[in-house]
């Protein structure tokens, strides 16, 4: 079968135009209303002047020589100073600073010319001052009192809420429920009118009002210059308030500076006393240690000890060399067969030994000469040998005696060397102890001198009673009111007039759980919408109704045309109609769609397969208990006996459901369903099946495999948005790829549906 996919065009512009047509009165009236409100706001809103000033913030240096701080800390120290100064911006915006100014200027008491919404705050133009002399409650509630000037010495104070209506004189104490007031006449100020008013609020409310309209911020990141701004209804009073804030900040800095300096001086004095005692103790302990260890000059004493130890070490090494030579010489002399001459260059420091050695070597040389002339047994040789033996014996005795002498000398030198080494080993410890005492003495002395210097520097800083920060520009008000900004208010009013109706219209759609527009379906599924059936009570019961040029007939013709474009017109087509739940119009659409195809000359068969709640037969006034689909399956009846005329067109026929049975699903699972549909394809151009709602039972999914197209019916303002997910499940999980949507019961005059389409609703 040839299929064509129906693509929808972009309809955003049409949606907006439809919205404008449906709610034109909102889009027209709201801009006018909001612009009018903006006008009244600009007229009756309190006008505020912009008061501005600038200050240069400089960090108070801990060291009067500020350059030394930079030299010691480098660029990092300078950056750290800037960060500290940045914190001063928070101080300028702090509540405590505003509170001090509020209490000093009594900003919780305001005087107005006139009263109520027509009252305008005045400052130096007021002919009197209002002061609270005694508060009777902890937290004041906002009150406004109307002050009427009776004559040059008397006034009337009234407040309807507190039932106050008093005639008093200037300077008299006025007892009110929350406080006592004194209204004093200002000398030299003439009253320009008779009615004034005073507004009294709590300190917290007055502080909050100033804080809300006040700001202090650095001009840029690279400087420490702060721009201060204040919005206030009275320009003169605003200048006084902002100037008072700057002066109070400078005064607080001076007070903080004095407190810091006094605290520093007290600390330095206490530390000087402690350091002085510690320095005295260190010097006494150092003196006692040197006396107990006989130390005059440790460096010179150490040099003498090291020199003596070195000399003894050299002597000991010489003794060891002599002992080594003697040992070797003795081993030669102990060998009788050794006739070699002993070298006379041996460094043996003994005169008798040297003489005997010389005699011994001479006898050996003489024997060698005589041996050339005589034999070993010759008396001359024998005599020389005896002399050699005697001299050898004397040499051995001399060697033993000298050896004993050298051993004794070595032992003495070694003992003396060990003693010197012990003294030398003690030197580092003593030197370290002396260094500890010296270090402590130097540190305490340096600290003592440093504290003395700091005390003098701090005293000099205390004498300089000048704040490091300063005012660059005094407080100055703008010539004209800065708030409200009329062009901005009008623009905001106009845009609110556009945004509000748009929001009202669309918010209604957001909270709506039912389908109210074509977009509700398109946002949740990509299944194509091929038809919209309008709401109308007309019933198409006759052929003349079908041929009429009503909206119903035109919408059904439009749907018929789209179906013919999608389906293959060269062969018979089977169409199944289903929905989510009962009441969405699937049976209604089946009946009218069958009639529309029949009018076009097509032979149409409608099969009622909603076996649980059949309605198509009753809609056509046909008894479904007569032969129907259930009889065909259970009683094996011939299919031709099931076909009945619809009653409203000769080309339209119906197969009813038959008697209702309990096992309806099992009837659809038999092979006879496919056999029946195949047989009907050969006899009719279109077979339209009215199935059960797929959201309640799965009968439609069983029938779907035998059809060429599935139409899913959604009803306007009836089908839940969540039920659209059933369409996606049919397409994705159940692999229904020939699925299309028809929307029923649409009111085109109010709803967001687009394109050409008229239709029939449910009617009566």
C-alpha positions in Angstrom: 0.0 0.0 0.0 1.3 3.4 -0.9 1.4 5.9 2.0 2.0 9.6 2.2 3.2 11.3 5.4 1.3 14.5 6.1 3.6 17.4 7.2 2.2 20.4 9.1 3.4 24.0 8.4 4.8 26.4 10.9 1.8 28.0 12.7 3.3 30.3 15.3 2.2 33.4 13.6 -1.3 32.0 13.1 -1.5 31.2 16.9 -0.6 34.7 17.9 -3.1 36.2 15.4 -5.8 33.8 16.7 -5.0 34.8 20.3 -5.3 38.5 19.3 -8.7 37.8 17.7 -10.0 35.8 20.7 -8.8 38.2 23.4 -8.7 41.6 21.5 -10.4 43.4 24.3 -7.7 42.4 26.8 -4.9 43.5 24.5 -6.6 46.8 23.8 -7.8 47.7 27.3 -4.7 46.6 29.3 -2.2 49.0 27.7 -4.7 51.9 28.2 -5.3 50.9 31.8 -1.6 50.5 32.7 -0.6 53.7 31.0 -3.4 55.5 32.9 -2.1 54.0 36.2 1.4 55.1 35.3 0.2 58.6 34.8 -1.5 58.7 38.2 1.6 57.2 39.8 3.8 60.0 38.4 1.3 62.6 39.6 0.7 61.3 43.1 4.0 59.5 43.9 6.4 61.2 46.2 9.0 63.2 44.2 12.6 62.6 45.3 15.7 64.7 44.7 19.1 63.2 44.1 21.6 64.4 46.7 25.3 63.5 45.9 28.7 64.1 47.3 32.2 62.5 47.2 34.8 61.5 49.8 38.4 60.5 49.7 39.1 57.6 52.0 42.7 57.1 53.4 43.8 54.4 55.7 45.2 55.6 59.0 48.8 54.3 59.0 50.0 52.3 62.0 53.4 53.9 61.5 53.6 57.7 61.1 56.1 57.1 58.4 53.8 55.6 55.8 56.6 55.1 53.3 58.4 52.7 55.7 55.3 50.4 55.7 55.5 50.2 51.9 59.3 49.7 52.0 58.9 46.8 54.5 55.9 45.2 52.9 56.4 46.0 49.2 53.6 46.1 46.7 51.7 43.4 48.6 51.4 45.7 51.6 50.1 48.5 49.4 47.5 46.3 47.9 46.5 45.1 51.4 46.0 48.8 52.4 43.7 49.2 49.5 41.6 46.2 50.5 41.3 47.6 54.0 40.1 50.9 52.6 37.5 49.1 50.5 36.0 47.8 53.8 35.4 51.4 54.7 32.7 51.5 52.0 30.8 49.0 54.2 31.2 51.3 57.2 29.7 54.2 55.2 26.7 52.0 54.4 26.4 50.6 57.9 23.2 50.9 59.9 25.1 52.2 63.0 26.3 55.2 61.1 22.8 56.0 59.8 21.4 55.4 63.3 23.8 58.0 64.8 22.7 60.6 62.1 19.0 59.7 62.6 19.2 60.3 66.4 21.2 63.5 66.0 18.9 65.1 63.4 15.6 63.5 64.9 14.8 62.1 61.4 11.8 60.1 62.8 9.9 63.4 63.1 8.9 65.0 59.7 6.9 68.2 59.1 4.7 68.5 56.1 2.8 71.4 54.4 -0.8 70.2 54.2 -1.7 66.7 55.2 -2.6 63.3 53.8 -1.7 62.5 50.2 -1.4 66.2 49.5 1.3 66.7 52.1 4.8 67.9 51.0 7.7 67.5 53.4 9.3 70.8 54.4 12.5 71.6 56.4 13.6 75.1 57.2 10.3 76.5 55.9 8.4 75.1 58.8 7.4 77.8 61.3 7.8 75.5 64.3 9.9 72.5 65.6 8.4 69.3 66.8 10.3 67.4 69.5 9.5 64.2 71.5 10.2 64.9 75.2 9.1 61.6 76.7 8.4 58.3 75.1 5.8 56.1 76.8 6.2 52.9 74.7 9.2 51.0 73.6 8.3 50.8 69.9 6.6 53.8 68.3 3.8 53.2 65.8 3.5 55.5 62.8 1.2 58.5 63.5 0.3 61.7 61.6 -1.0 64.7 63.4 -2.6 67.7 61.7 -1.4 71.0 63.1 -3.5 74.0 62.4 -2.3 77.5 63.3 -5.1 79.2 65.2 -3.2 82.5 65.8 0.3 83.8 66.5 0.5 81.9 69.9 -1.9 78.9 69.6 -2.2 75.8 67.4 -4.6 72.9 67.1 -3.3 69.3 67.1 -5.6 66.6 65.8 -5.5 62.9 65.0 -8.9 61.1 64.4 -7.5 57.6 65.0 -6.4 58.5 68.5 -9.3 60.9 69.0 -6.9 63.8 69.6 -8.2 67.3 69.1 -6.3 69.8 71.3 -5.8 73.5 71.3 -2.4 74.3 72.8 0.1 77.1 72.9 3.6 77.0 71.4 6.0 75.4 73.8 3.3 73.6 75.8 3.7 69.9 76.6 1.2 67.8 74.6 0.4 64.5 76.2 -0.3 61.8 73.6 -0.8 58.0 73.9 2.7 57.1 72.8 4.8 60.1 73.9 4.8 63.8 75.0 5.3 66.4 72.3 6.5 70.0 72.4 5.9 72.2 69.4 8.1 75.2 69.6 7.8 78.3 67.5 10.7 79.1 65.2 11.9 82.7 65.5 12.1 84.6 62.3 10.0 82.1 60.2 6.7 83.2 58.9 3.9 80.7 58.4 2.8 80.7 54.8 -0.4 78.7 55.4 -2.5 77.6 58.3 -2.5 73.8 57.9 0.6 71.6 58.5 1.1 68.1 59.6 3.8 66.1 61.4 4.6 62.4 60.9 6.2 60.5 63.7 7.6 57.0 63.1 9.9 54.7 65.1 13.7 55.0 64.9 13.9 51.7 63.1 11.5 52.8 60.4 13.3 56.1 59.9 16.7 54.3 59.6 15.2 51.8 57.1 13.8 54.7 55.0 17.2 56.4 54.8 19.1 53.2 54.2 16.7 52.2 51.4 17.4 55.5 49.5 21.1 55.9 50.4 24.2 54.3 48.8 28.0 54.7 49.0 30.1 53.1 46.4 33.7 53.6 45.0 33.9 55.5 41.8 36.1 52.8 40.2 38.3 49.9 41.3 41.6 51.9 41.0 40.7 54.7 43.4 39.6 55.1 47.0 37.2 57.9 46.2 33.6 57.2 47.2 30.4 58.6 45.7 27.6 59.0 48.1 24.0 59.4 46.9 20.7 59.9 48.7 17.2 60.2 47.3 15.0 62.4 49.5 11.7 64.4 49.0 13.1 67.6 50.3 16.3 68.8 48.6 17.5 71.0 51.5 16.9 68.4 54.2 18.5 65.7 51.9 21.7 67.8 51.7 21.7 68.2 55.5 21.3 64.4 56.0 24.0 63.5 53.5 26.5 66.1 54.9 25.7 64.8 58.5 26.5 61.3 57.4 30.0 62.3 56.1 30.7 64.5 59.1 29.6 61.7 61.5 31.9 59.2 59.6 34.9 61.6 60.0 34.1 62.1 63.7 33.8 58.4 64.3 37.2 57.9 62.7 38.7 60.5 65.0 37.2 58.9 68.1 38.3 55.5 66.9 41.8 56.9 66.3 42.0 58.3 69.8 40.8 55.1 71.4 43.3 53.1 69.4 46.1 55.5 70.3 45.3 55.5 74.1 45.1 51.7 74.1 48.4 51.5 72.2 50.2 53.8 74.7 48.8 51.8 77.7 50.0 48.6 76.1 53.5 50.1 75.3 53.9 51.3 78.9 53.0 47.9 80.4 55.3 46.2 78.0 58.2 48.5 78.8 58.0 47.6 82.4 58.0 43.9 81.7 60.9 44.1 79.1 63.0 46.2 81.5 62.7 43.5 84.2 63.5 40.7 81.8 66.5 42.6 80.4 67.9 43.0 84.0 67.5 39.3 84.8 69.3 38.3 81.6 72.3 40.5 82.3 72.6 39.2 85.9 72.4 35.6 84.8 75.0 36.2 82.2 77.4 37.7 84.6 77.0 34.8 87.1 77.6 32.2 84.4 80.9 33.7 83.3 82.1 34.0 86.9 81.3 30.4 87.8 83.1 29.1 84.6 86.2 31.3 84.9 85.5 32.8 81.4 87.3 36.1 80.6 87.6 35.8 76.8 86.2 32.5 75.6 87.7 32.9 72.0 91.3 33.4 73.2 91.1 30.6 75.7 89.8 28.3 73.0 92.7 29.2 70.7 95.3 28.3 73.5 93.6 24.9 74.1 93.5 24.0 70.5 97.2 25.0 70.0 98.3 22.8 73.0 96.2 19.9 71.8 97.7 20.1 68.3 101.3 20.2 69.7 100.7 17.1 71.9 99.2 15.3 69.0 102.4 16.0 66.9 104.6 14.7 69.7 102.5 11.6 70.1 102.8 10.9 66.4 106.6 11.3 66.5 106.8 8.8 69.4 104.8 6.3 67.4 107.1 6.7 64.4 110.2 6.0 66.6 108.5 2.9 68.1 107.8 1.6 64.6 111.5 2.1 63.5 112.7 0.4 66.7 110.4 -2.5 66.1 111.7 -3.0 62.6 115.3 -2.6 63.6 114.9 -5.1 66.4 113.5 -7.7 64.0 116.7 -7.3 61.8 119.1 -7.6 64.7 117.4 -10.7 66.1 118.2 -12.6 62.8 121.9 -14.0 63.2 122.0 -14.7 59.5 121.2 -11.1 58.5 124.6 -9.7 57.5 123.2 -6.6 55.8 124.2 -3.1 56.9 121.6 -1.1 58.8 121.0 2.3 57.3 122.4 5.1 59.4 119.7 7.5 58.2 117.1 6.0 60.7 115.7 8.9 62.7 116.4 7.5 66.2 117.0 10.3 68.6 119.6 8.5 70.9 123.4 9.3 70.8 124.7 6.0 72.3 122.5 4.0 70.0 123.8 5.9 67.0 127.5 5.2 68.0 126.8 1.5 68.5 125.0 1.3 65.2 127.9 2.9 63.4 130.3 0.4 65.0 128.0 -2.5 64.0 127.9 -1.3 60.4 131.8 -0.9 60.3 132.3 -4.5 61.5 129.9 -5.8 58.9 131.8 -3.9 56.2 135.1 -5.2 57.5 133.9 -8.8 57.5 132.8 -8.4 53.9 136.3 -7.2 52.9 138.1 -9.9 54.9 135.8 -12.5 53.5 137.3 -11.9 50.1 140.6 -13.1 51.5 139.7 -15.6 54.1 137.3 -18.5 54.6 134.5 -18.6 57.2 136.6 -20.7 59.6 139.6 -18.3 59.5 140.4 -16.9 62.9 140.1 -13.4 61.4 136.6 -14.0 60.3 135.6 -15.7 63.5 137.0 -12.8 65.5 135.0 -10.3 63.5 131.9 -12.4 63.9 132.4 -12.4 67.7 132.7 -8.7 67.7 129.6 -8.3 65.6 127.7 -10.5 68.0 128.8 -8.5 70.9 127.8 -5.2 69.2 124.5 -6.7 68.2 123.8 -7.7 71.8 124.5 -4.1 72.9 122.3 -2.7 70.2 119.4 -4.9 71.3 119.8 -3.8 74.9 119.9 -0.1 73.8 116.8 -0.7 71.7 114.8 -2.2 74.6 115.8 0.6 76.9 114.9 3.3 74.4 111.6 1.5 73.6 110.6 1.5 77.2 111.4 5.2 77.5 109.4 6.0 74.3 106.3 4.0 75.7 106.4 6.0 78.9 106.6 9.3 77.0 103.8 8.3 74.7 101.5 7.4 77.6 102.1 10.8 79.2 101.5 12.7 76.0 98.3 10.7 75.3 96.9 11.5 78.8 97.7 15.2 78.4 96.0 15.2 74.9 92.9 13.6 76.3 92.6 16.2 79.1 92.9 19.0 76.5 90.3 17.3 74.3 87.9 17.2 77.2 88.4 21.0 77.7 87.9 21.6 74.0 84.6 19.6 74.0 83.2 21.8 76.7 83.9 25.0 74.7 81.0 24.7 72.2 78.5 24.2 75.1 79.8 27.2 76.9 80.0 29.2 73.7 76.3 28.2 72.9 75.3 29.2 76.4 77.1 32.5 76.1 75.4 33.0 72.7 72.0 32.4 74.2 72.7 34.9 76.9 74.0 37.4 74.3 71.0 36.8 72.0 68.5 37.3 74.8 70.3 40.4 75.9 70.3 41.9 72.4 66.6 41.0 71.7 65.4 42.5 75.0 67.5 45.6 74.4 66.2 46.0 70.9 62.6 45.5 72.0 63.1 48.0 74.8 64.4 50.6 72.4 61.7 49.8 69.8 58.9 50.3 72.5 60.4 53.6 73.5 60.4 54.7 69.9 56.8 53.6 69.3 55.7 55.4 72.5 57.1 58.7 71.2 55.6 58.1 67.7 52.2 57.3 69.1 52.2 60.3 71.3 53.0 62.5 68.3 50.1 60.9 66.3 47.7 61.6 69.2 48.7 65.2 69.1 47.7 65.4 65.3 43.9 65.6 65.7 43.0 65.4 62.0 41.1 62.6 60.1 43.0 61.0 57.3 39.8 60.8 55.1 38.3 64.0 53.9 35.3 65.4 52.1 36.0 66.3 48.4 32.5 67.6 47.4 29.9 68.7 49.9 26.4 67.4 49.6 24.5 69.0 46.7 21.0 68.3 45.5 19.8 68.0 41.9 17.8 70.9 40.5 14.8 68.8 39.5 13.3 65.7 41.0 15.1 62.5 40.0 12.3 60.1 40.9 9.9 59.0 39.6 11.4 58.9 36.0 8.3 59.7 34.0 9.4 58.3 30.6 10.5 55.1 32.2 7.2 54.7 34.1 5.2 55.3 30.9 7.2 52.7 29.0 6.9 50.2 31.8 3.2 50.8 32.0 2.8 50.2 28.3 4.8 47.0 28.3 3.0 45.8 31.4 -0.2 46.4 29.4 1.1 44.0 26.8 2.7 41.4 29.0 -0.2 41.1 31.5 -2.9 40.0 29.0 -0.4 37.7 27.3 0.5 36.2 30.7 -3.2 35.8 31.7 -4.1 34.1 28.4 -1.1 31.7 28.5 -1.2 31.0 32.2 -4.7 29.7 31.7 -3.3 27.2 29.2 -0.5 26.2 31.6 -2.9 25.1 34.4 -5.2 23.4 31.9 -4.9 19.6 32.1 -7.2 19.0 29.1 -6.3 19.4 25.4 -7.4 22.9 24.4 -5.3 23.5 21.3 -3.6 21.8 18.5 -0.3 22.7 20.0 -0.9 20.7 23.1 -0.8 17.6 21.0 2.1 18.7 18.7 4.3 19.4 21.8 4.0 15.8 23.0 4.0 13.7 19.9 5.1 13.9 16.3 2.2 11.9 15.0 0.5 13.9 12.3 -2.9 15.6 12.9 -5.0 15.0 9.7 -8.4 16.4 10.8 -10.3 18.7 13.2 -14.0 18.0 13.7 -15.9 21.1 15.1 -18.5 21.3 17.8 -22.1 21.3 16.4 -25.3 19.6 17.3 -26.3 18.6 13.8 -26.8 14.9 13.2 -26.1 13.4 9.8 -28.8 10.9 9.6 -29.9 11.3 6.0 -28.2 11.5 2.6 -29.5 15.1 2.3 -27.6 16.0 5.4 -24.4 14.6 3.9 -24.8 16.6 0.7 -25.5 19.9 2.5 -22.9 22.7 2.5 -22.7 23.0 6.3 -19.5 23.2 8.4 -20.1 19.5 9.3 -20.2 18.3 5.8 -17.2 20.5 4.7 -15.0 19.2 7.6 -15.8 15.6 6.8 -15.1 16.2 3.1 -11.7 17.7 4.1 -10.9 14.7 6.2 -12.0 12.3 3.4 -9.7 14.1 0.9 -6.7 13.8 3.3 -7.4 10.1 3.8 -7.5 9.5 0.1 -4.2 11.3 -0.3 -2.6 9.1 2.4 -4.1 5.8 1.4 -3.6 4.0 -1.9 -6.7 4.7 -3.9 -6.0 1.8 -6.2 -7.1 -0.9 -3.7 -9.5 -1.4 -0.8 -8.4 0.2 2.4 -9.1 -0.8 6.0 -9.3 2.0 8.6 -9.5 1.5 12.4 -10.8 4.3 14.7 -9.8 4.2 18.4 -9.3 6.7 21.3 -8.0 6.9 24.8 -11.2 6.5 26.8 -15.0 6.4 26.2 -16.7 9.6 25.2 -14.0 11.0 22.8 -16.1 10.5 19.7 -14.5 7.5 17.9 -17.9 5.9 17.2 -19.3 9.3 16.1 -16.4 9.7 13.7 -16.8 6.1 12.3 -20.4 6.7 11.5 -19.9 10.1 9.8 -16.7 9.1 8.0 -18.5 6.0 6.5 -21.3 8.3 5.3 -18.9 10.8 3.8 -17.1 8.1 1.7 -20.5 6.6 0.7 -21.7 10.0 -0.6 -18.6 10.0 -2.9 -19.8 6.8 -4.5 -17.5 4.5 -2.6 -18.8 1.2 -1.2 -18.2 1.3 2.6 -18.5 -1.2 5.4 -18.5 -0.3 9.0 -17.5 -3.1 11.5 -18.5 -2.6 15.1 -15.6 -4.3 17.0 -16.1 -2.4 20.4 -17.4 -5.8 21.7 -17.7 -4.6 25.4 -19.7 -1.4 24.9 -21.0 -1.3 21.3 -22.6 2.1 20.4 -22.4 2.2 16.6 -25.4 0.0 16.1 -27.6 1.9 18.6 -26.5 5.2 16.9 -28.0 3.8 13.6 -31.0 2.3 15.4 -29.9 -1.3 14.6 -30.3 -4.2 17.0 -26.8 -5.5 17.8 -28.2 -8.7 19.4 -29.1 -9.8 15.9 -26.4 -11.6 13.9 -23.0 -9.9 14.4 -19.3 -10.5 14.8 -19.6 -12.6 18.0 -22.1 -15.0 16.1 -19.6 -15.2 13.2 -16.8 -16.4 15.5 -18.8 -18.6 17.9 -21.5 -20.0 15.6 -19.5 -20.2 12.3 -22.0 -18.2 10.3 -21.3 -17.1 6.8 -19.9 -13.6 6.6 -22.5 -12.4 4.0 -25.3 -12.9 6.5 -23.6 -10.4 8.8 -23.8 -7.4 6.4 -26.7 -5.1 7.0 -27.6 -1.7 5.4 -26.8 1.4 7.5 -30.1 3.0 6.8 -28.8 6.4 5.6 -27.0 5.6 2.4 -27.3 2.7 -0.1 -23.5 2.4 -0.4 -22.9 2.2 3.4 -23.3 -1.1 5.3 -22.5 -2.3 8.8 -21.5 -5.5 10.6 -22.7 -5.2 14.2 -20.9 -6.6 17.3 -23.5 -9.2 17.9 -24.5 -10.2 21.4 -22.1 -9.0 24.2 -19.9 -11.8 25.5 -17.6 -12.0 28.5 -14.5 -13.2 26.5 -14.4 -10.4 24.0 -10.6 -10.3 23.7 -10.5 -14.0 22.8 -12.9 -13.5 20.0 -10.5 -11.0 18.4 -7.5 -13.3 18.8 -9.0 -16.0 16.5 -8.1 -16.3 12.8 -11.6 -15.5 11.8 -11.0 -11.7 12.3 -8.3 -11.7 9.7 -10.4 -13.9 7.4 -13.4 -11.6 7.8 -11.4 -8.4 7.0 -9.7 -10.1 4.0 -13.1 -11.2 2.6 -14.6 -7.7 3.1 -11.6 -6.1 1.3 -12.8 -7.8 -1.9 -16.3 -6.5 -1.6 -15.9 -2.9 -0.3 -13.8 0.1 -1.2 -13.4 1.1 2.5 -13.7 -0.9 5.6 -14.0 1.3 8.8 -13.6 -0.5 12.1 -15.0 1.0 15.4 -12.7 -0.5 18.0 -12.5 -0.3 21.8 -10.6 2.6 23.5 -6.9 1.6 23.5 -6.3 3.4 26.8 -8.7 1.0 28.6 -8.2 -2.4 26.8 -5.7 -3.8 24.3 -8.3 -4.9 21.7 -7.3 -2.2 19.3 -3.7 -3.4 19.2 -5.0 -6.9 18.2 -7.0 -5.4 15.4 -4.3 -3.0 14.2 -2.2 -5.6 12.4 -5.1 -6.2 10.0 -5.6 -2.5 9.0 -4.0 0.0 6.7 -4.5 3.1 8.9 -5.3 3.8 12.5 -7.1 7.0 13.4 -6.7 8.1 17.0 -9.5 10.4 18.2 -8.8 13.2 20.8 -11.6 15.4 22.1 -11.1 19.1 22.8 -11.3 20.0 26.5 -12.0 16.3 27.3 -8.8 14.3 26.6 -6.1 14.6 29.2 -2.7 15.8 28.1 -1.1 12.8 29.8 -3.1 10.5 27.6 -1.2 11.7 24.5 1.6 9.5 25.8 -0.5 6.5 24.7 -0.1 7.6 21.1 3.7 7.6 21.5 3.6 4.2 23.1 1.6 2.8 20.2 4.0 4.2 17.7 7.3 3.4 19.5 6.6 0.3 21.6 3.8 -1.3 19.6 5.4 -0.4 16.2 2.2 1.2 14.9 3.6 3.3 12.0 0.3 4.1 10.2 -1.0 6.2 13.0 -2.8 9.6 12.6 -4.7 11.9 14.9 -8.2 13.5 14.5 -9.3 16.1 17.0 -13.0 16.1 17.8 -15.5 18.6 19.3 -13.4 21.7 18.4 -14.8 25.2 18.8 -12.9 27.1 16.1 -14.1 30.5 17.3 -12.3 30.3 20.6 -9.6 27.6 20.5 -6.1 27.5 19.1 -6.7 25.3 16.1 -5.4 26.3 12.6 -6.1 25.4 9.0 -9.3 24.8 7.2 -11.8 22.5 8.9 -15.4 22.4 10.0 -17.0 19.5 11.8 -19.5 17.9 13.9 -19.3 17.5 17.6 -21.2 15.2 19.8 -24.6 16.9 19.7 -27.5 15.9 21.8 
